[in-house]
Every structure is written in C-alpha cells, then in structure tokens.
C-alpha cells in the first residue's frame, strides 16, 4: 500500500511523519524503516527504527530509489512499513516521474507492506498519477 502526506514546506509534514513512524514501531508486527535525505530525524525517531540516509547510499533519482527499496525488501521479509521523507529531493523534483515511481512500487511491493511518502508540494500542483495514492 502507498500513502502520501502532502503539503507545502512548513506545513508540518515531517512532524506527522515522525508521529506515524514512532507509532508504527509500537503497533507493527515487523520492522520499520525510514529513508530520508540527510540525517535530520536521527534524534526524533525511536531507536528501533532503521534510519537510512539516502545520501550515504548515493540514491539519486527515482530509478535508483526504486532499486534500493525493492532491494531492502528482498533481503528483509520482516519489513512491514517504510517511511520516506522528502521523496522529491531524492527525485530531483520530478513530479511526473514521481507518479511513475509510485505506480511501479504499488505493483511490486508485497501486500503486507506500507510505504508512506512526504511530498513537499501544493496538492493542486500534483498530477493525477500521484494523487490517486492520496
């Protein structure tokens, strides 16, 4: 399942994400992963969360991100929730490409895995290919 947290910069998306991640650790019967560009959330998240810095693994662009996510899911069947902060930063602000990425992930990820993305954009600026997941 794909879920989106959409809003302009400064609208509180990251705070919502932090709350969702920390609640998932308490309620999910599997592993929780959070991917971000930079390590801004290191002290905000429960220590049980696997925090991954996209820059550390040189993840640039949606194809690299797709390969990275499917790779970590392939090597750890216990992952049940993945949270991604700032996907547009990873994808060089390519909004149309984001819709393609979301569709590819939706078709590929196991049905018991949820991926939550924060998207820094006005909802009216997003194409239907993205909004269909909100």
C-alpha positions in Angstrom: 0.0 0.0 0.0 1.2 3.5 -0.8 0.2 6.5 1.4 1.1 10.2 0.9 1.5 13.1 3.3 1.2 16.2 1.1 1.7 19.8 1.9 3.8 22.9 1.2 7.1 23.5 3.0 6.5 24.3 6.7 3.0 22.7 6.8 4.0 20.0 9.4 4.5 17.0 7.2 7.7 15.9 8.9 6.1 16.1 12.3 3.2 14.0 11.1 5.7 11.5 9.7 7.7 11.3 12.9 4.5 10.6 14.8 3.5 7.9 12.3 6.9 6.3 12.4 7.1 6.2 16.2 3.5 4.8 16.4 4.3 2.1 13.8 7.2 0.9 16.0 4.7 0.2 18.8 1.9 -1.3 16.7 3.6 -3.0 13.7 4.4 -6.7 13.9 7.5 -6.3 11.8 10.4 -4.0 11.1 10.1 -0.3 10.4 12.4 1.6 8.1 12.7 5.4 7.5 14.5 6.8 4.5 15.5 10.4 4.3 18.0 12.7 2.5 20.3 13.8 5.3 20.1 12.6 8.9 17.7 15.3 10.3 15.5 12.8 12.1 18.1 10.8 13.9 17.1 12.1 17.4 13.4 12.2 16.7 12.7 8.6 15.9 12.5 5.6 18.2 15.8 3.7 18.3 14.2 0.6 16.9 13.6 2.3 13.5 16.1 1.5 10.8 17.0 5.0 9.7 18.7 5.2 6.3 20.3 8.3 4.8 19.7 8.3 1.0 22.9 10.4 0.6 25.0 7.8 2.3 24.0 5.2 -0.3 24.2 7.8 -3.2 20.5 7.3 -4.0 19.8 9.9 -6.7 16.7 9.7 -8.9 13.6 7.5 -8.9 15.2 4.5 -10.6 17.9 4.3 -8.0 15.3 4.8 -5.2 13.1 2.0 -6.7 16.1 -0.4 -6.9 17.1 0.5 -3.3 13.6 -0.1 -1.8 13.0 -3.3 -3.7 16.5 -4.5 -2.7 15.9 -3.9 1.0 12.5 -5.6 0.8 14.1 -8.6 -0.9 16.7 -9.0 1.8 14.4 -8.5 4.8 10.9 -10.1 4.7 10.2 -8.7 8.1 9.9 -5.1 6.9 6.2 -4.0 7.2 6.4 -0.2 7.0 8.7 2.1 5.1 8.6 5.9 5.6 10.2 8.3 3.1 10.8 11.9 4.0 11.4 14.2 1.1 11.0 12.0 -2.0 11.0 15.0 -4.3 14.5 15.8 -3.1 15.7 12.3 -4.0 13.9 12.5 -7.4 15.2 16.0 -8.3 11.7 17.5 -8.0 10.4 15.5 -11.0 6.7 15.4 -10.2 5.7 13.4 -13.3 8.4 10.9 -12.6 7.1 10.5 -9.0 3.8 9.2 -10.4 5.7 6.6 -12.4 7.7 5.6 -9.3 4.6 5.3 -7.1 2.9 3.1 -9.7 5.9 0.9 -10.1 6.2 0.4 -6.3 2.5 -0.2 -5.9 2.7 -3.0 -8.4 5.9 -4.5 -6.9 5.7 -4.3 -3.1 4.1 -7.1 -1.1 0.5 -6.5 0.0 1.5 -6.5 3.7 4.0 -3.6 3.3 3.0 0.0 3.5 5.2 2.9 2.2 4.4 6.4 3.4 5.9 9.4 1.5 6.1 13.1 2.4 5.6 15.3 -0.6 6.5 19.0 -0.4 4.1 20.4 -2.9 0.7 22.0 -3.1 -1.8 19.3 -3.8 -3.2 21.3 -6.8 0.3 21.1 -8.4 0.4 17.3 -8.4 -0.8 15.1 -11.3 -3.5 12.5 -11.1 -0.8 9.8 -11.3 0.4 10.9 -7.8 -3.0 12.0 -6.3 -4.5 8.6 -6.9 -2.4 7.3 -4.0 -3.6 10.0 -1.5 
